[in-house]
Amino acid sequence: MPIVSKYSTEQIENLVNQLLDTLHANHATTELSLMCLGNAVSHVVNSSVPLAQRQTVAGHFSQALTDAVNSKSN
């Protein structure tokens, strides 16, 4: 069964494009881009997820990232 998001594809694509545009405008390398995005993810989790749930959320995020990267290589 496919996962249904409460966010539209357009909402997601617009935000992703804005993030990527900012990284490109600053000539961020892959390493710097990943560092900045990782820091942003950490900030979002630490500022909006209850302490007791952070490890679970981080694990799910990590698995989703791994799945996304693996699906692109097939």
All heavy atoms as a GROMACS GRO file, in nm:
protein
  555
    1MET      N    1   0.085  -0.117   0.000
    1MET     CA    2   0.000   0.000   0.000
    1MET      C    3   0.090   0.125   0.000
    1MET      O    4   0.179   0.136   0.083
    1MET     CB    5  -0.090  -0.001   0.124
    1MET     CG    6  -0.171   0.126   0.139
    1MET     SD    7  -0.264   0.139   0.293
    1MET     CE    8  -0.379   0.008   0.276
    2PRO      N    9   0.068   0.218  -0.092
    2PRO     CA   10   0.151   0.338  -0.097
    2PRO      C   11   0.123   0.429   0.023
    2PRO      O   12   0.014   0.430   0.079
    2PRO     CB   13   0.109   0.406  -0.227
    2PRO     CG   14  -0.022   0.348  -0.262
    2PRO     CD   15  -0.030   0.213  -0.198
    3ILE      N   16   0.228   0.502   0.059
    3ILE     CA   17   0.215   0.598   0.169
    3ILE      C   18   0.153   0.726   0.113
    3ILE      O   19   0.197   0.778   0.012
    3ILE     CB   20   0.352   0.628   0.231
    3ILE    CG1   21   0.409   0.501   0.293
    3ILE    CG2   22   0.342   0.738   0.335
    3ILE    CD1   23   0.552   0.514   0.342
    4VAL      N   24   0.050   0.776   0.181
    4VAL     CA   25  -0.017   0.898   0.139
    4VAL      C   26   0.029   1.011   0.230
    4VAL      O   27   0.020   1.002   0.352
    4VAL     CB   28  -0.170   0.882   0.146
    4VAL    CG1   29  -0.240   1.012   0.108
    4VAL    CG2   30  -0.216   0.769   0.057
    5SER      N   31   0.079   1.118   0.170
    5SER     CA   32   0.129   1.231   0.247
    5SER      C   33   0.018   1.334   0.265
    5SER      O   34  -0.067   1.351   0.179
    5SER     CB   35   0.246   1.298   0.174
    5SER     OG   36   0.288   1.414   0.244
    6LYS      N   37   0.020   1.403   0.379
    6LYS     CA   38  -0.075   1.511   0.400
    6LYS      C   39  -0.028   1.639   0.331
    6LYS      O   40  -0.098   1.739   0.332
    6LYS     CB   41  -0.100   1.534   0.548
    6LYS     CG   42   0.022   1.576   0.629
    6LYS     CD   43  -0.015   1.590   0.776
    6LYS     CE   44   0.108   1.618   0.859
    6LYS     NZ   45   0.074   1.627   1.002
    7TYR      N   46   0.090   1.635   0.270
    7TYR     CA   47   0.145   1.750   0.199
    7TYR      C   48   0.141   1.723   0.050
    7TYR      O   49   0.167   1.612   0.005
    7TYR     CB   50   0.289   1.777   0.244
    7TYR     CG   51   0.298   1.796   0.393
    7TYR    CD1   52   0.349   1.696   0.474
    7TYR    CD2   53   0.253   1.913   0.453
    7TYR    CE1   54   0.355   1.713   0.612
    7TYR    CE2   55   0.259   1.930   0.590
    7TYR     CZ   56   0.310   1.830   0.669
    7TYR     OH   57   0.314   1.847   0.805
    8SER      N   58   0.112   1.825  -0.028
    8SER     CA   59   0.105   1.807  -0.173
    8SER      C   60   0.246   1.798  -0.231
    8SER      O   61   0.342   1.849  -0.174
    8SER     CB   62   0.030   1.924  -0.237
    8SER     OG   63   0.108   2.042  -0.234
    9THR      N   64   0.254   1.733  -0.344
    9THR     CA   65   0.381   1.725  -0.416
    9THR      C   66   0.433   1.865  -0.446
    9THR      O   67   0.553   1.891  -0.435
    9THR     CB   68   0.364   1.645  -0.546
    9THR    OG1   69   0.318   1.513  -0.512
    9THR    CG2   70   0.492   1.635  -0.625
   10GLU      N   71   0.343   1.955  -0.481
   10GLU     CA   72   0.383   2.093  -0.511
   10GLU      C   73   0.445   2.162  -0.389
   10GLU      O   74   0.548   2.229  -0.402
   10GLU     CB   75   0.262   2.173  -0.559
   10GLU     CG   76   0.297   2.316  -0.599
   10GLU     CD   77   0.177   2.394  -0.649
   10GLU    OE1   78   0.064   2.342  -0.647
   10GLU    OE2   79   0.197   2.510  -0.688
   11GLN      N   80   0.385   2.144  -0.271
   11GLN     CA   81   0.442   2.203  -0.148
   11GLN      C   82   0.584   2.151  -0.125
   11GLN      O   83   0.675   2.228  -0.095
   11GLN     CB   84   0.357   2.167  -0.026
   11GLN     CG   85   0.231   2.245  -0.008
   11GLN     CD   86   0.157   2.195   0.115
   11GLN    OE1   87   0.114   2.080   0.120
   11GLN    NE2   88   0.142   2.281   0.214
   12ILE      N   89   0.599   2.022  -0.137
   12ILE     CA   90   0.729   1.960  -0.112
   12ILE      C   91   0.832   2.007  -0.213
   12ILE      O   92   0.942   2.049  -0.178
   12ILE     CB   93   0.716   1.806  -0.111
   12ILE    CG1   94   0.628   1.761   0.006
   12ILE    CG2   95   0.853   1.740  -0.106
   12ILE    CD1   96   0.584   1.617  -0.001
   13GLU      N   97   0.796   2.002  -0.341
   13GLU     CA   98   0.890   2.043  -0.446
   13GLU      C   99   0.929   2.190  -0.433
   13GLU      O  100   1.046   2.224  -0.455
   13GLU     CB  101   0.830   2.014  -0.583
   13GLU     CG  102   0.828   1.866  -0.616
   13GLU     CD  103   0.768   1.836  -0.751
   13GLU    OE1  104   0.728   1.929  -0.824
   13GLU    OE2  105   0.762   1.716  -0.784
   14ASN      N  106   0.835   2.276  -0.398
   14ASN     CA  107   0.866   2.418  -0.382
   14ASN      C  108   0.969   2.441  -0.271
   14ASN      O  109   1.066   2.516  -0.289
   14ASN     CB  110   0.740   2.500  -0.354
   14ASN     CG  111   0.656   2.523  -0.476
   14ASN    OD1  112   0.704   2.514  -0.589
   14ASN    ND2  113   0.528   2.551  -0.455
   15LEU      N  114   0.949   2.376  -0.157
   15LEU     CA  115   1.044   2.393  -0.047
   15LEU      C  116   1.181   2.333  -0.080
   15LEU      O  117   1.285   2.395  -0.052
   15LEU     CB  118   0.989   2.330   0.081
   15LEU     CG  119   0.884   2.412   0.154
   15LEU    CD1  120   0.821   2.332   0.267
   15LEU    CD2  121   0.943   2.542   0.207
   16VAL      N  122   1.182   2.215  -0.140
   16VAL     CA  123   1.309   2.153  -0.178
   16VAL      C  124   1.382   2.242  -0.277
   16VAL      O  125   1.504   2.264  -0.265
   16VAL     CB  126   1.287   2.011  -0.234
   16VAL    CG1  127   1.414   1.957  -0.300
   16VAL    CG2  128   1.239   1.917  -0.125
   17ASN      N  129   1.311   2.294  -0.376
   17ASN     CA  130   1.375   2.381  -0.474
   17ASN      C  131   1.431   2.508  -0.411
   17ASN      O  132   1.539   2.554  -0.448
   17ASN     CB  133   1.277   2.416  -0.587
   17ASN     CG  134   1.254   2.299  -0.680
   17ASN    OD1  135   1.339   2.211  -0.693
   17ASN    ND2  136   1.138   2.296  -0.743
   18GLN      N  137   1.361   2.564  -0.313
   18GLN     CA  138   1.412   2.682  -0.243
   18GLN      C  139   1.540   2.649  -0.166
   18GLN      O  140   1.636   2.728  -0.167
   18GLN     CB  141   1.307   2.738  -0.148
   18GLN     CG  142   1.191   2.806  -0.218
   18GLN     CD  143   1.084   2.851  -0.122
   18GLN    OE1  144   1.113   2.892  -0.010
   18GLN    NE2  145   0.959   2.844  -0.164
   19LEU      N  146   1.541   2.534  -0.100
   19LEU     CA  147   1.662   2.493  -0.028
   19LEU      C  148   1.778   2.473  -0.124
   19LEU      O  149   1.890   2.522  -0.099
   19LEU     CB  150   1.636   2.363   0.049
   19LEU     CG  151   1.541   2.372   0.168
   19LEU    CD1  152   1.499   2.232   0.212
   19LEU    CD2  153   1.606   2.447   0.283
   20LEU      N  154   1.753   2.403  -0.233
   20LEU     CA  155   1.860   2.378  -0.331
   20LEU      C  156   1.907   2.507  -0.398
   20LEU      O  157   2.027   2.525  -0.421
   20LEU     CB  158   1.813   2.277  -0.436
   20LEU     CG  159   1.789   2.135  -0.384
   20LEU    CD1  160   1.730   2.048  -0.493
   20LEU    CD2  161   1.915   2.075  -0.325
   21ASP      N  162   1.814   2.598  -0.427
   21ASP     CA  163   1.851   2.728  -0.485
   21ASP      C  164   1.945   2.804  -0.392
   21ASP      O  165   2.043   2.865  -0.437
   21ASP     CB  166   1.728   2.813  -0.515
   21ASP     CG  167   1.648   2.763  -0.634
   21ASP    OD1  168   1.700   2.679  -0.711
   21ASP    OD2  169   1.532   2.808  -0.650
   22THR      N  170   1.917   2.799  -0.262
   22THR     CA  171   2.002   2.867  -0.165
   22THR      C  172   2.142   2.805  -0.162
   22THR      O  173   2.242   2.877  -0.161
   22THR     CB  174   1.939   2.862  -0.024
   22THR    OG1  175   1.813   2.931  -0.028
   22THR    CG2  176   2.029   2.927   0.080
   23LEU      N  177   2.148   2.673  -0.162
   23LEU     CA  178   2.278   2.606  -0.163
   23LEU      C  179   2.355   2.639  -0.290
   23LEU      O  180   2.475   2.668  -0.285
   23LEU     CB  181   2.260   2.455  -0.148
   23LEU     CG  182   2.205   2.408  -0.012
   23LEU    CD1  183   2.167   2.261  -0.018
   23LEU    CD2  184   2.305   2.435   0.099
   24HIS      N  185   2.288   2.636  -0.404
   24HIS     CA  186   2.354   2.668  -0.531
   24HIS      C  187   2.399   2.813  -0.536
   24HIS      O  188   2.509   2.843  -0.585
   24HIS     CB  189   2.262   2.635  -0.649
   24HIS     CG  190   2.238   2.490  -0.668
   24HIS    ND1  191   2.122   2.439  -0.720
   24HIS    CD2  192   2.315   2.382  -0.641
   24HIS    CE1  193   2.129   2.307  -0.724
   24HIS    NE2  194   2.245   2.270  -0.675
   25ALA      N  195   2.315   2.903  -0.487
   25ALA     CA  196   2.350   3.046  -0.488
   25ALA      C  197   2.474   3.074  -0.404
   25ALA      O  198   2.548   3.170  -0.431
   25ALA     CB  199   2.232   3.129  -0.436
   26ASN      N  200   2.499   2.990  -0.305
   26ASN     CA  201   2.616   3.006  -0.219
   26ASN      C  202   2.731   2.916  -0.260
   26ASN      O  203   2.829   2.903  -0.186
   26ASN     CB  204   2.576   2.981  -0.073
   26ASN     CG  205   2.495   3.095  -0.017
   26ASN    OD1  206   2.552   3.196   0.023
   26ASN    ND2  207   2.363   3.081  -0.017
   27HIS      N  208   2.718   2.853  -0.375
   27HIS     CA  209   2.822   2.765  -0.430
   27HIS      C  210   2.866   2.660  -0.328
   27HIS      O  211   2.986   2.630  -0.316
   27HIS     CB  212   2.942   2.846  -0.479
   27HIS     CG  213   2.904   2.956  -0.574
   27HIS    ND1  214   2.866   2.932  -0.704
   27HIS    CD2  215   2.895   3.090  -0.556
   27HIS    CE1  216   2.836   3.046  -0.763
   27HIS    NE2  217   2.853   3.145  -0.676
   28ALA      N  218   2.769   2.605  -0.255
   28ALA     CA  219   2.800   2.506  -0.153
   28ALA      C  220   2.842   2.374  -0.219
   28ALA      O  221   2.777   2.326  -0.312
   28ALA     CB  222   2.679   2.483  -0.064
   29THR      N  223   2.951   2.320  -0.170
   29THR     CA  224   2.996   2.189  -0.217
   29THR      C  225   2.901   2.082  -0.164
   29THR      O  226   2.816   2.109  -0.077
   29THR     CB  227   3.138   2.158  -0.164
   29THR    OG1  228   3.132   2.155  -0.020
   29THR    CG2  229   3.238   2.262  -0.211
   30THR      N  230   2.916   1.961  -0.212
   30THR     CA  231   2.835   1.850  -0.162
   30THR      C  232   2.854   1.835  -0.011
   30THR      O  233   2.757   1.821   0.064
   30THR     CB  234   2.872   1.719  -0.234
   30THR    OG1  235   2.848   1.736  -0.374
   30THR    CG2  236   2.792   1.602  -0.182
   31GLU      N  237   2.979   1.840   0.033
   31GLU     CA  238   3.008   1.824   0.176
   31GLU      C  239   2.941   1.934   0.258
   31GLU      O  240   2.875   1.906   0.360
   31GLU     CB  241   3.159   1.826   0.199
   31GLU     CG  242   3.196   1.811   0.345
   31GLU     CD  243   3.348   1.816   0.368
   31GLU    OE1  244   3.420   1.872   0.283
   31GLU    OE2  245   3.389   1.764   0.471
   32LEU      N  246   2.955   2.060   0.216
   32LEU     CA  247   2.895   2.170   0.289
   32LEU      C  248   2.742   2.161   0.286
   32LEU      O  249   2.676   2.185   0.387
   32LEU     CB  250   2.942   2.305   0.232
   32LEU     CG  251   2.883   2.431   0.298
   32LEU    CD1  252   2.911   2.434   0.448
   32LEU    CD2  253   2.938   2.555   0.228
   33SER      N  254   2.687   2.124   0.171
   33SER     CA  255   2.542   2.110   0.159
   33SER      C  256   2.489   2.006   0.257
   33SER      O  257   2.390   2.028   0.327
   33SER     CB  258   2.504   2.070   0.016
   33SER     OG  259   2.538   2.170  -0.075
   34LEU      N  260   2.556   1.890   0.262
   34LEU     CA  261   2.513   1.784   0.354
   34LEU      C  262   2.528   1.827   0.499
   34LEU      O  263   2.440   1.796   0.583
   34LEU     CB  264   2.591   1.655   0.327
   34LEU     CG  265   2.558   1.587   0.195
   34LEU    CD1  266   2.655   1.472   0.169
   34LEU    CD2  267   2.415   1.539   0.192
   35MET      N  268   2.635   1.899   0.531
   35MET     CA  269   2.653   1.948   0.669
   35MET      C  270   2.540   2.043   0.706
   35MET      O  271   2.481   2.033   0.815
   35MET     CB  272   2.788   2.018   0.683
   35MET     CG  273   2.906   1.924   0.679
   35MET     SD  274   3.064   2.011   0.673
   35MET     CE  275   3.059   2.105   0.823
   36CYS      N  276   2.507   2.136   0.617
   36CYS     CA  277   2.402   2.234   0.644
   36CYS      C  278   2.265   2.168   0.656
   36CYS      O  279   2.188   2.200   0.747
   36CYS     CB  280   2.400   2.341   0.536
   36CYS     SG  281   2.546   2.447   0.538
   37LEU      N  282   2.236   2.078   0.564
   37LEU     CA  283   2.107   2.009   0.570
   37LEU      C  284   2.098   1.921   0.695
   37LEU      O  285   1.992   1.915   0.759
   37LEU     CB  286   2.086   1.926   0.443
   37LEU     CG  287   2.066   2.009   0.316
   37LEU    CD1  288   2.073   1.920   0.193
   37LEU    CD2  289   1.937   2.087   0.321
   38GLY      N  290   2.206   1.856   0.732
   38GLY     CA  291   2.208   1.776   0.854
   38GLY      C  292   2.186   1.862   0.977
   38GLY      O  293   2.109   1.825   1.068
   39ASN      N  294   2.250   1.979   0.981
   39ASN     CA  295   2.229   2.071   1.093
   39ASN      C  296   2.085   2.119   1.098
   39ASN      O  297   2.026   2.133   1.206
   39ASN     CB  298   2.324   2.190   1.084
   39ASN     CG  299   2.465   2.155   1.122
   39ASN    OD1  300   2.493   2.047   1.173
   39ASN    ND2  301   2.558   2.246   1.096
   40ALA      N  302   2.026   2.144   0.981
   40ALA     CA  303   1.886   2.188   0.975
   40ALA      C  304   1.793   2.078   1.028
   40ALA      O  305   1.701   2.105   1.105
   40ALA     CB  306   1.848   2.227   0.833
   41VAL      N  307   1.818   1.953   0.988
   41VAL     CA  308   1.738   1.841   1.036
   41VAL      C  309   1.751   1.829   1.188
   41VAL      O  310   1.651   1.814   1.260
   41VAL     CB  311   1.778   1.710   0.966
   41VAL    CG1  312   1.715   1.589   1.034
   41VAL    CG2  313   1.741   1.714   0.819
   42SER      N  314   1.873   1.838   1.238
   42SER     CA  315   1.895   1.830   1.384
   42SER      C  316   1.820   1.941   1.456
   42SER      O  317   1.757   1.917   1.560
   42SER     CB  318   2.044   1.841   1.416
   42SER     OG  319   2.114   1.734   1.362
   43HIS      N  320   1.824   2.061   1.400
   43HIS     CA  321   1.754   2.174   1.461
   43HIS      C  322   1.603   2.149   1.464
   43HIS      O  323   1.537   2.171   1.567
   43HIS     CB  324   1.784   2.303   1.385
   43HIS     CG  325   1.709   2.420   1.436
   43HIS    ND1  326   1.744   2.485   1.554
   43HIS    CD2  327   1.599   2.483   1.390
   43HIS    CE1  328   1.659   2.583   1.576
   43HIS    NE2  329   1.569   2.584   1.478
   44VAL      N  330   1.547   2.102   1.354
   44VAL     CA  331   1.403   2.076   1.348
   44VAL      C  332   1.365   1.970   1.451
   44VAL      O  333   1.268   1.988   1.526
   44VAL     CB  334   1.361   2.032   1.205
   44VAL    CG1  335   1.218   1.978   1.204
   44VAL    CG2  336   1.374   2.149   1.108
   45VAL      N  337   1.440   1.861   1.456
   45VAL     CA  338   1.408   1.754   1.552
   45VAL      C  339   1.422   1.805   1.695
   45VAL      O  340   1.332   1.786   1.777
   45VAL     CB  341   1.497   1.630   1.527
   45VAL    CG1  342   1.481   1.528   1.639
   45VAL    CG2  343   1.464   1.567   1.392
   46ASN      N  344   1.532   1.870   1.725
   46ASN     CA  345   1.556   1.915   1.862
   46ASN      C  346   1.461   2.024   1.908
   46ASN      O  347   1.432   2.036   2.027
   46ASN     CB  348   1.701   1.962   1.880
   46ASN     CG  349   1.798   1.847   1.880
   46ASN    OD1  350   1.766   1.736   1.920
   46ASN    ND2  351   1.919   1.872   1.832
   47SER      N  352   1.410   2.103   1.815
   47SER     CA  353   1.323   2.214   1.854
   47SER      C  354   1.174   2.180   1.850
   47SER      O  355   1.093   2.256   1.904
   47SER     CB  356   1.349   2.336   1.765
   47SER     OG  357   1.311   2.310   1.632
   48SER      N  358   1.138   2.067   1.787
   48SER     CA  359   0.995   2.042   1.773
   48SER      C  360   0.949   1.901   1.810
   48SER      O  361   0.830   1.874   1.810
   48SER     CB  362   0.951   2.073   1.629
   48SER     OG  363   1.018   1.989   1.538
   49VAL      N  364   1.041   1.814   1.842
   49VAL     CA  365   1.006   1.677   1.878
   49VAL      C  366   1.037   1.656   2.026
   49VAL      O  367   1.147   1.689   2.071
   49VAL     CB  368   1.084   1.574   1.792
   49VAL    CG1  369   1.055   1.432   1.835
   49VAL    CG2  370   1.053   1.594   1.644
   50PRO      N  371   0.941   1.604   2.102
   50PRO     CA  372   0.967   1.577   2.244
   50PRO      C  373   1.089   1.486   2.262
   50PRO      O  374   1.113   1.396   2.182
   50PRO     CB  375   0.840   1.506   2.292
   50PRO     CG  376   0.733   1.549   2.195
   50PRO     CD  377   0.804   1.567   2.063
   51LEU      N  378   1.164   1.512   2.366
   51LEU     CA  379   1.288   1.439   2.393
   51LEU      C  380   1.269   1.288   2.387
   51LEU      O  381   1.351   1.216   2.327
   51LEU     CB  382   1.344   1.480   2.530
   51LEU     CG  383   1.477   1.420   2.572
   51LEU    CD1  384   1.586   1.454   2.472
   51LEU    CD2  385   1.514   1.469   2.711
   52ALA      N  386   1.161   1.238   2.443
   52ALA     CA  387   1.138   1.094   2.448
   52ALA      C  388   1.116   1.032   2.309
   52ALA      O  389   1.132   0.911   2.293
   52ALA     CB  390   1.016   1.064   2.535
   53GLN      N  391   1.084   1.114   2.208
   53GLN     CA  392   1.056   1.062   2.075
   53GLN      C  393   1.167   1.090   1.974
   53GLN      O  394   1.162   1.043   1.861
   53GLN     CB  395   0.926   1.122   2.023
   53GLN     CG  396   0.806   1.082   2.105
   53GLN     CD  397   0.681   1.155   2.058
   53GLN    OE1  398   0.686   1.270   2.017
   53GLN    NE2  399   0.569   1.085   2.064
   54ARG      N  400   1.267   1.167   2.012
   54ARG     CA  401   1.370   1.209   1.916
   54ARG      C  402   1.446   1.093   1.855
   54ARG      O  403   1.472   1.093   1.735
   54ARG     CB  404   1.467   1.307   1.982
   54ARG     CG  405   1.403   1.441   2.009
   54ARG     CD  406   1.499   1.536   2.075
   54ARG     NE  407   1.425   1.654   2.118
   54ARG     CZ  408   1.472   1.745   2.200
   54ARG    NH1  409   1.595   1.734   2.248
   54ARG    NH2  410   1.397   1.848   2.234
   55GLN      N  411   1.483   0.995   1.933
   55GLN     CA  412   1.558   0.881   1.882
   55GLN      C  413   1.477   0.805   1.778
   55GLN      O  414   1.529   0.766   1.673
   55GLN     CB  415   1.600   0.788   1.997
   55GLN     CG  416   1.703   0.686   1.959
   55GLN     CD  417   1.838   0.748   1.926
   55GLN    OE1  418   1.880   0.845   1.989
   55GLN    NE2  419   1.906   0.692   1.828
   56THR      N  420   1.349   0.787   1.804
   56THR     CA  421   1.261   0.718   1.711
   56THR      C  422   1.246   0.797   1.582
   56THR      O  423   1.256   0.741   1.471
   56THR     CB  424   1.122   0.694   1.775
   56THR    OG1  425   1.140   0.613   1.891
   56THR    CG2  426   1.027   0.624   1.679
   57VAL      N  427   1.223   0.926   1.593
   57VAL     CA  428   1.209   1.012   1.475
   57VAL      C  429   1.338   1.010   1.393
   57VAL      O  430   1.335   0.998   1.271
   57VAL     CB  431   1.169   1.155   1.515
   57VAL    CG1  432   1.179   1.251   1.398
   57VAL    CG2  433   1.027   1.157   1.573
   58ALA      N  434   1.451   1.022   1.461
   58ALA     CA  435   1.580   1.019   1.390
   58ALA      C  436   1.601   0.886   1.319
   58ALA      O  437   1.650   0.882   1.206
   58ALA     CB  438   1.695   1.046   1.488
   59GLY      N  439   1.562   0.777   1.381
   59GLY     CA  440   1.574   0.646   1.319
   59GLY      C  441   1.486   0.633   1.195
   59GLY      O  442   1.530   0.581   1.093
   60HIS      N  443   1.364   0.683   1.204
   60HIS     CA  444   1.274   0.679   1.088
   60HIS      C  445   1.326   0.766   0.976
   60HIS      O  446   1.320   0.728   0.857
   60HIS     CB  447   1.133   0.722   1.128
   60HIS     CG  448   1.061   0.621   1.211
   60HIS    ND1  449   0.964   0.655   1.302
   60HIS    CD2  450   1.071   0.486   1.219
   60HIS    CE1  451   0.918   0.548   1.361
   60HIS    NE2  452   0.983   0.442   1.313
   61PHE      N  453   1.379   0.884   1.012
   61PHE     CA  454   1.435   0.974   0.911
   61PHE      C  455   1.555   0.906   0.842
   61PHE      O  456   1.567   0.909   0.720
   61PHE     CB  457   1.478   1.106   0.974
   61PHE     CG  458   1.533   1.203   0.875
   61PHE    CD1  459   1.449   1.286   0.802
   61PHE    CD2  460   1.670   1.212   0.851
   61PHE    CE1  461   1.499   1.375   0.708
   61PHE    CE2  462   1.721   1.300   0.757
   61PHE     CZ  463   1.635   1.382   0.686
   62SER      N  464   1.640   0.846   0.921
   62SER     CA  465   1.757   0.777   0.868
   62SER      C  466   1.717   0.665   0.773
   62SER      O  467   1.775   0.649   0.665
   62SER     CB  468   1.841   0.722   0.984
   62SER     OG  469   1.947   0.643   0.936
   63GLN      N  470   1.617   0.587   0.811
   63GLN     CA  471   1.571   0.478   0.726
   63GLN      C  472   1.509   0.532   0.598
   63GLN      O  473   1.533   0.477   0.489
   63GLN     CB  474   1.471   0.389   0.800
   63GLN     CG  475   1.434   0.264   0.721
   63GLN     CD  476   1.554   0.176   0.691
   63GLN    OE1  477   1.625   0.134   0.782
   63GLN    NE2  478   1.579   0.149   0.564
   64ALA      N  479   1.432   0.640   0.607
   64ALA     CA  480   1.371   0.700   0.487
   64ALA      C  481   1.478   0.752   0.392
   64ALA      O  482   1.468   0.735   0.270
   64ALA     CB  483   1.275   0.812   0.527
   65LEU      N  484   1.583   0.812   0.447
   65LEU     CA  485   1.693   0.861   0.365
   65LEU      C  486   1.765   0.744   0.296
   65LEU      O  487   1.792   0.748   0.176
   65LEU     CB  488   1.792   0.942   0.450
   65LEU     CG  489   1.918   0.990   0.381
   65LEU    CD1  490   1.884   1.083   0.264
   65LEU    CD2  491   2.009   1.062   0.481
   66THR      N  492   1.792   0.640   0.372
   66THR     CA  493   1.858   0.522   0.316
   66THR      C  494   1.772   0.460   0.205
   66THR      O  495   1.823   0.427   0.097
   66THR     CB  496   1.884   0.418   0.427
   66THR    OG1  497   1.970   0.477   0.525
   66THR    CG2  498   1.948   0.292   0.371
   67ASP      N  499   1.642   0.450   0.229
   67ASP     CA  500   1.552   0.394   0.128
   67ASP      C  501   1.551   0.481   0.002
   67ASP      O  502   1.552   0.428  -0.110
   67ASP     CB  503   1.410   0.381   0.183
   67ASP     CG  504   1.399   0.276   0.292
   67ASP    OD1  505   1.493   0.195   0.311
   67ASP    OD2  506   1.295   0.276   0.362
   68ALA      N  507   1.548   0.612   0.021
   68ALA     CA  508   1.545   0.704  -0.094
   68ALA      C  509   1.672   0.694  -0.176
   68ALA      O  510   1.669   0.693  -0.299
   68ALA     CB  511   1.522   0.847  -0.046
   69VAL      N  512   1.786   0.686  -0.109
   69VAL     CA  513   1.914   0.676  -0.179
   69VAL      C  514   1.924   0.543  -0.251
   69VAL      O  515   1.967   0.536  -0.367
   69VAL     CB  516   2.032   0.694  -0.080
   69VAL    CG1  517   2.164   0.660  -0.144
   69VAL    CG2  518   2.034   0.837  -0.027
   70ASN      N  519   1.881   0.435  -0.186
   70ASN     CA  520   1.887   0.303  -0.249
   70ASN      C  521   1.792   0.292  -0.367
   70ASN      O  522   1.824   0.226  -0.466
   70ASN     CB  523   1.856   0.193  -0.148
   70ASN     CG  524   1.971   0.172  -0.051
   70ASN    OD1  525   2.084   0.203  -0.081
   70ASN    ND2  526   1.940   0.120   0.066
   71SER      N  527   1.676   0.357  -0.360
   71SER     CA  528   1.580   0.347  -0.471
   71SER      C  529   1.631   0.423  -0.595
   71SER      O  530   1.595   0.390  -0.706
   71SER     CB  531   1.444   0.401  -0.430
   71SER     OG  532   1.444   0.541  -0.418
   72LYS      N  533   1.716   0.523  -0.575
   72LYS     CA  534   1.770   0.599  -0.686
   72LYS      C  535   1.880   0.523  -0.759
   72LYS      O  536   1.909   0.551  -0.873
   72LYS     CB  537   1.826   0.735  -0.638
   72LYS     CG  538   1.726   0.824  -0.574
   72LYS     CD  539   1.624   0.872  -0.674
   72LYS     CE  540   1.528   0.968  -0.606
   72LYS     NZ  541   1.415   1.003  -0.684
   73SER      N  542   1.941   0.427  -0.691
   73SER     CA  543   2.051   0.353  -0.754
   73SER      C  544   2.004   0.229  -0.828
   73SER      O  545   2.082   0.163  -0.893
   73SER     CB  546   2.154   0.314  -0.648
   73SER     OG  547   2.097   0.223  -0.554
   74ASN      N  548   1.876   0.198  -0.818
   74ASN     CA  549   1.823   0.078  -0.888
   74ASN      C  550   1.779   0.110  -1.028
   74ASN      O  551   1.744   0.208  -1.069
   74ASN     CB  552   1.707   0.018  -0.810
   74ASN     CG  553   1.752  -0.040  -0.677
   74ASN    OD1  554   1.865  -0.083  -0.664
   74ASN    ND2  555   1.664  -0.041  -0.580
   0.00000   0.00000   0.00000
